Amino acid sequence: MKNIYLLIFILILANFSNAQNPKIEIITTFGIIELEIYEDKAPVTAKNFLHHVDLNTFKEACFYRVVRMDNQGNRKTKIEVIQGGLFHDSIVDQIPTIIHENTKQTGIMHTDGVISMARNQPGSASTEFFICIGKQASLDYGGMRNSDGQGFAAFGKVINGMDVVRQIQLQKDKGQMLLEKIKILSLKCK
């Protein structure tokens, strides 16, 4: 009888550990970006993002900001990302924010293709997100891209479509804001 309970426990544990993280597809005018959302590692941030996908919050979303080595002026801590979301503060400010899950808590570092939440203060993120191009350690906990050292809340990674991300990053900008926003035609669970 003891062996049966042990076998049942092992099977339950195996099913739990084999649970797959959700996949999201971002269809843009430049092509498709496929994400894996790390619901297992960043549950609050992932659940928030997935909730907005389900609500179709991103129906008018776009990529609107590109950060490259050549458009950050004399900034000491430079990064490379593309940023997307709802864009207009008047809309974003109406959406509830979430607690900040930093990289020290989640273990998700800002490497090539990682998706993370844009924010001002810790706990101010809601819908705006960015995708890293290359390793961006200054965005991790303890990094100094923000003077508070809390880093940003990474919650998934591009698993297909980094060519699209890089193509978006190369578009013309003025002060990091794209001259022509890249429309997100659809953002949905795959």
N, C-alpha and C positions, 0 to 999 in steps of 0.2 A: 504494500500500500504506500509506503514511504517513497518507493521508486516512481510510482505513478504520479504522486504530487510533485516530485522533483522534475519529472518529464514535462508535466503541464506547466510548471514554472519556467522551465527552459524554453518551451515553445512560445509562451506569452512574451518572455524577454526577447526572443529572437524576432517575433513579429514587431515588437515595439522598436527594436533597434534597426529594423529594415524599413521603417516608415520613411517615405520619401518626402523631401521638402517640396513645396509647391514650385511650379515653373510659371513664369510670366512672360508674355510676349508683348514687346513694345513695337508697334508698327509705325514707322515714320515715313516721311516723304523721301528719305534717303535709303530706306531698307529696314530690315527687322533686327531687333536686339532681343535676344532670349536671356532671361535671368533665372537663376535658382535663388529662392528666398529662404534664408536660414532661420526658419521658424523655431528650430531646435536650439539655436545658439543665441538668438536675439528676439525672444518671444514678443516683447512689447512693441518694438519697432516694426518687426515683420507683420504682426497682427494689425497694426495701424495701417501699414501700406496696403496689405491685402484687403482690409476693410474699405479703404478708398477705391481700390480696384473694383470690388463688388458693388459699391454704391455708384460707380461710374463718375466719381469726382473728377477724374482726369479727362473727361470728354472734350474739354477745350485746352488741354495741356500742350506744352511745347518745350523744346530745348531752346533756351534763350541766352545762355551765358557760356563762354568758352574761356578757359584759363590755360595759357601757354607760357613758356619761358619768356617769350618776346613781348608779352602784353601786361606785365606786372610792374613795370617801372623799376624803381629802386628798392622794392620790397625785399627784405632780408630773407624771409622764409617763403620760397616759391613752390608752387604746386602746379599740377597739370590735371584738369578735370573738365567735364562738360556738365552743365547744370540744367535741370528741367523741373517742370511742375506747372503750377497755375499762373505764375508770373506776377499777377497783380496783387499788391499788398492789400488792397481793399477786399479782395476775395480771401486771400490766405489768412488775414487777421480775424476772419469770422469762424475759422475752423479750430476746434479744440487742439491743444498741444499735448504732447506726451512726455513722460519722464525720459531722462537721458540715460541710455544704455551705452556706456563707453566701452572701448576696446579692451580695457583691463577686465571688465566683467564678461564680455562675450568671447574674447579671443579671436575676433575677426579683425585682422589688420588691413589697413588700406593699401592693398597691392593692386596690380594691374587688373582692371575690370570690376573691382569691388564697388558696389552701390551703397551709398550712405546718405544720411539725412543732413540737409543744410540747416543751419540754425544761427541764431545770434547768441543768446545766453543758453546755458544748459537747461533743458526742459522747455525750450521754445520751438522745437521742431513740430511740423504737422504734415505738410504735403510736398515741400520742395526737397529735391534729391539731387545727388550728383554721382557721376561715374568716374572713377580714377583711371588715369592713363599713366601706366608705370607705377612704381612703388612710391607711396606718398606717406612716409613715416611721420612727417610733421602733423598729420591729421589724426594720428593715434593718440591714445591717452599719454600724457606727458609731453606730447609734441607741442611746438610753440606757434602753430599757425594761428591759434587763438590764445590770447594772453592768459586765459584761465587754466590752460593745460589739460582740460578735460577731453580734448579731442572731439571727434564726431562719432555718430552712432551708425556703424556699418551693419548691414543686415542681409547682404546677399552678394551675388557675383554674376557677371556676364558669362554665360556658358557658350554663347554663339552670337556673333555679330560685332566683335571688337573692331572689325574693319569699318563698320558703320559709325561707331563711336569716334574713331580716329578721323573719319571723313568729316563728321560734324565739327570736331575740334579745329579743323583747318579752315573753316568758313570765316569770311570777313567780319570783323568786329570793330566796335568803337568803345574803348574803355571796358573791354571784356564782354560787352553786350552785343549779341549778334545783330548785324544790320538787317538780316532777314531771319526771323525765328523759324526753327525747324518744327513743323507741325507733328504732333503725335496723333496719328489717325485713329489708333486703337491701343489700349493698354488693358490686357485681359489675361485671365488664367488660361494656361495651355492644357 
